[in-house]
Amino acid sequence: MSLFKKPSELTAKPGIVAMIYGTPGSGKSTLACSAPGAVMLDYDGGVNRINGAHQVPTLQVHTWEETAEALKEIKESPEIKTVLIDTVGKQLAFMEDYIKRNVTYSKGGNAVETNRDGSLSMKGFGRRKQMFVDFIKEITVLGKNVIFIAHDKEDKDGDFRYFRPDVGGSSGTDLMRELDLVGYMQIIGNERTITFTPTGAYYAKDTCGMPGIIKLPVLINDKGENIGDNNFFCKVIDSYRNRIKSNLENNRKLDDLKTEINRNLEEVTDADSANRFIEWCKGVEHVYNSAAIAKVGISTKAKELGLIFDLSSKSYKNPEKKEMNDDKAD
């Protein structure tokens, strides 16, 4: 049995890995808390800036060692469906602190992961990178949703300004590879917005067909009253899962259609049966490139049979039979 699965046999990833980043005060942490069954690993004191009505169970992290303990509890808690990391930049700082407190030494007694001034050496950054990669793997294999929260970082290319997540160095590259969704939050006028559509002005990523700039619902009015349900990311995750489910269903439909196309092509032996195949194709509910597959199939079969396609009638005709002239033969 082959280790490789056909597209129709693939299974959906149980959770999504997302990032929300943007301008200060745009409500990144509050929006992240709208995910289903969420708990927060708060490395940045962000939970204190969230309205009490929208807060979720939170670990206010003081040392990196607490993260390992939290992961054990997350593994054993099926009611936890989403883990929020607030913020990923501060999380990396906690990793750096752990490395400095647990530095290894060479045989000569020199620190391996730190320089003389106490900053991380190249090997220290390499160790932090591995810790970060291991953390991502450990939490994603649990089948939970993971939402990283990050501040935005402005860069310039000449006079052009653009924004990227503020995630340090190569660790940011490693994280970006894992992300299914990246949303950029900003305040336009007096409205909070998010977009998953990438542009030259900011980085974003969309894998579930989200619209362009989305106005976020108002949760608290001018009087400080809670007037809205904080459930935006529940809808985003549902949309993502429905998109993946639809793709898998279409994969199975395509597999079935390919089988049916090939079976019907085997029955094509002349112009009449070729034309019946064409009519059959017109009534089929095609998916992906099934129509193109059928078109190539009948074209190839027609050439093998020597059929002639008549452009005026848009149908196949049998080749004309050559009649032997008996008088000339004599």
C-alpha positions in Angstrom: 0.0 0.0 0.0 1.3 3.4 -1.0 2.2 5.9 1.8 1.0 8.7 -0.5 -2.7 9.6 -0.4 -4.8 10.8 -3.3 -6.3 14.3 -2.9 -9.7 12.7 -2.2 -8.2 10.7 0.7 -6.6 13.6 2.5 -7.8 14.7 5.9 -8.3 18.2 7.2 -6.0 19.7 9.8 -8.0 19.9 13.0 -7.0 23.4 14.0 -5.7 26.6 12.4 -2.6 28.7 13.1 -3.3 32.4 12.8 -1.8 35.8 13.6 -3.4 39.1 14.4 -1.1 42.1 14.3 -1.6 45.9 13.9 -1.6 49.3 15.4 -1.7 49.9 19.2 -5.2 50.2 20.6 -6.8 48.5 17.6 -8.2 45.7 19.8 -5.9 42.8 18.8 -6.1 40.9 22.1 -9.9 41.5 22.4 -10.4 40.1 18.9 -8.2 37.1 19.7 -10.4 36.3 22.7 -13.4 35.9 20.4 -12.0 32.5 19.3 -13.8 29.3 20.6 -12.7 27.8 23.9 -9.8 30.2 24.2 -7.1 30.5 26.9 -4.3 33.1 26.9 -0.6 32.9 27.6 0.0 36.5 28.5 3.6 37.4 28.1 3.0 41.2 27.7 0.4 42.1 30.3 -2.2 42.4 27.5 -5.0 40.8 29.5 -5.2 43.9 31.7 -6.1 46.0 28.7 -9.1 43.8 27.8 -12.6 44.6 29.0 -13.6 42.2 31.7 -16.6 41.0 29.7 -14.3 39.7 27.0 -11.4 38.3 29.0 -10.7 34.5 28.9 -8.8 32.2 31.3 -5.3 33.5 31.3 -1.8 32.5 32.5 0.2 35.7 33.3 3.6 34.3 32.4 6.6 35.2 34.6 9.2 32.7 33.4 9.5 30.5 30.4 9.2 27.4 32.6 5.6 28.2 33.2 4.9 27.8 29.5 5.9 24.1 29.7 3.6 23.6 32.6 0.8 25.3 30.8 1.2 23.0 27.7 0.7 20.0 30.0 -2.6 21.4 31.2 -3.7 22.3 27.6 -3.0 18.7 26.5 -5.2 17.3 29.2 -8.1 19.8 28.7 -10.4 19.0 25.7 -12.5 22.1 26.5 -9.5 24.2 25.5 -9.8 24.7 21.8 -7.7 27.8 21.1 -4.4 29.0 22.6 -3.7 32.7 22.4 0.0 34.0 22.5 0.1 37.6 23.6 2.5 38.8 22.3 4.8 36.6 20.2 7.6 39.3 20.4 7.5 39.1 24.2 7.4 35.3 24.1 10.7 35.3 22.3 12.1 37.6 25.0 11.1 35.1 27.7 12.9 32.4 25.7 16.0 34.6 25.6 15.9 35.1 29.3 15.6 31.3 29.8 18.7 30.7 27.6 20.7 33.3 29.6 19.7 31.7 32.9 20.5 28.2 31.6 23.6 28.9 29.4 25.9 26.0 28.6 29.7 26.2 28.8 32.5 24.9 26.7 35.3 22.8 28.1 37.3 25.9 28.4 34.7 27.5 30.6 33.4 29.9 28.1 29.6 30.6 27.7 28.4 29.1 24.4 25.0 30.9 23.9 26.0 34.3 25.2 28.7 36.9 24.4 30.8 38.6 27.0 28.3 41.5 27.3 25.5 39.1 28.1 23.8 39.3 24.7 22.9 36.1 22.8 25.6 34.7 20.6 24.9 33.2 17.2 24.5 29.8 18.9 22.2 31.4 21.4 20.0 32.7 18.7 20.1 29.3 17.1 18.9 27.7 20.4 16.1 30.3 20.7 15.0 29.5 17.1 14.9 25.8 17.9 12.9 26.4 21.1 10.4 28.5 19.1 10.1 25.9 16.3 9.6 23.1 19.0 6.9 25.2 20.8 5.0 25.7 17.5 5.2 22.0 16.7 4.2 20.9 20.2 1.1 23.1 20.3 -0.1 22.5 16.8 0.0 18.7 17.0 -2.5 19.0 19.8 -5.2 19.8 17.2 -5.9 23.2 18.9 -6.3 26.5 17.2 -3.4 28.8 17.9 -3.6 32.6 17.5 -0.4 34.7 17.8 -0.8 38.4 18.6 1.9 40.8 17.5 2.5 44.5 17.3 3.1 46.0 13.8 6.5 47.3 12.6 6.9 50.1 10.1 9.6 49.8 7.4 10.4 52.1 4.5 11.5 51.5 1.0 12.4 55.0 -0.2 9.3 57.1 0.4 7.1 54.0 0.5 5.9 52.9 4.0 4.8 49.3 4.7 3.9 47.3 7.8 5.0 43.8 8.9 4.5 41.8 12.2 7.1 42.7 14.8 8.6 39.2 15.2 12.3 39.0 15.6 14.7 37.8 13.0 14.6 34.2 11.6 12.0 33.2 14.2 9.5 35.4 12.3 10.3 33.4 9.1 9.8 30.1 10.9 6.4 31.3 12.3 5.2 32.6 8.9 5.6 29.2 7.4 3.2 27.7 9.9 0.4 30.3 9.6 -2.9 29.6 7.9 -4.2 33.2 8.4 -2.7 36.5 9.0 -4.9 39.5 9.7 -3.8 43.1 9.8 -5.8 45.4 12.2 -6.0 49.1 12.0 -8.4 51.9 12.9 -10.0 53.7 10.0 -11.8 56.8 11.1 -13.3 55.6 14.4 -13.9 52.0 13.2 -11.8 49.0 14.0 -11.0 46.9 10.9 -9.1 43.8 9.9 -8.0 42.5 6.6 -6.6 39.1 5.5 -5.9 40.3 2.0 -2.1 41.0 1.4 -1.0 44.2 -0.3 2.3 46.0 -0.8 1.4 48.2 2.3 1.1 45.3 4.8 1.6 41.6 5.1 -1.5 39.4 5.3 -2.6 35.8 4.4 -6.0 34.4 3.5 -6.9 30.8 3.0 -10.6 30.9 3.5 -11.9 33.5 1.0 -12.4 36.4 3.5 -13.6 39.7 2.0 -11.3 42.7 1.8 -11.3 45.2 4.7 -13.8 44.0 7.3 -15.4 46.3 9.8 -15.4 44.7 13.2 -18.5 44.8 15.3 -18.8 47.4 18.1 -18.6 45.7 21.4 -18.7 48.7 23.8 -20.7 51.9 23.1 -19.8 55.4 24.0 -21.4 55.0 27.4 -19.1 52.0 28.2 -21.9 49.5 27.9 -21.3 46.1 26.4 -23.6 45.8 23.4 -22.1 43.1 21.2 -21.0 39.5 21.2 -17.3 38.9 20.9 -17.5 36.0 18.5 -15.8 37.2 15.3 -13.0 34.6 15.3 -15.5 31.8 15.9 -17.0 32.8 12.5 -13.5 33.0 10.9 -12.6 29.5 12.1 -15.9 28.1 11.0 -15.4 29.7 7.5 -11.9 28.2 7.3 -13.2 24.7 8.3 -16.0 24.9 5.8 -13.6 25.9 3.0 -11.3 23.0 3.8 -14.4 20.6 4.0 -15.6 21.9 0.7 -12.2 21.4 -0.9 -12.0 17.8 0.3 -15.6 17.1 -0.9 -14.6 18.5 -4.4 -11.5 16.3 -4.4 -13.7 13.2 -3.9 -16.1 14.4 -6.6 -13.2 14.9 -9.0 -11.9 11.4 -8.4 -15.4 10.0 -9.0 -15.8 12.1 -12.2 -12.4 11.0 -13.6 -13.5 7.3 -13.1 -16.8 8.0 -14.9 -15.2 9.9 -17.7 -12.7 7.1 -18.4 -15.5 4.5 -18.3 -17.6 6.5 -20.8 -14.6 7.0 -23.0 -14.1 3.3 -23.3 -17.6 3.1 -24.9 -16.7 5.5 -27.6 -16.2 3.5 -30.8 -17.5 5.8 -33.6 -18.9 9.3 -34.3 -22.3 8.6 -32.7 -20.9 7.4 -29.4 -18.4 10.3 -29.4 -21.3 12.8 -29.8 -23.2 11.0 -27.0 -20.2 11.5 -24.8 -20.1 15.2 -25.6 -23.8 15.5 -24.7 -23.3 13.6 -21.5 -20.5 16.0 -20.5 -22.8 19.0 -21.0 -25.1 17.6 -18.3 -22.4 16.8 -15.8 -21.8 19.1 -12.8 -18.1 19.6 -13.3 -15.6 20.4 -10.5 -12.2 21.9 -10.8 -10.7 20.9 -14.2 -13.0 17.9 -14.9 -14.4 19.5 -18.1 -10.9 20.0 -19.5 -10.0 16.4 -18.6 -13.1 15.2 -20.5 -12.3 17.4 -23.5 -8.8 16.2 -23.8 -10.0 12.6 -23.4 -12.6 12.7 -26.2 -10.1 14.6 -28.5 -7.5 11.9 -28.0 -10.0 9.1 -28.5 -11.4 10.8 -31.7 -7.9 10.9 -33.2 -7.3 7.3 -32.4 -10.6 6.4 -34.3 -9.8 8.8 -37.1 -13.0 10.8 -36.4 -13.5 14.2 -38.0 -14.8 17.2 -36.0 -17.2 19.3 -38.0 -17.0 23.0 -36.9 -20.4 23.9 -38.3 -22.3 21.3 -36.5 -19.8 21.0 -33.6 -20.0 17.3 -33.7 -17.9 14.3 -34.8 -18.3 12.5 -38.1 -17.0 9.1 -39.2 -14.2 9.2 -41.7 -15.3 8.9 -45.3 -14.8 5.4 -46.7 -12.6 5.2 -49.8 -14.4 3.3 -52.6 -12.3 1.3 -54.9 -12.8 1.9 -58.7 -13.1 -1.6 -60.2 -12.6 -0.3 -63.8 -9.3 1.4 -62.9 -8.3 -1.7 -60.9 -8.7 -3.8 -64.0 
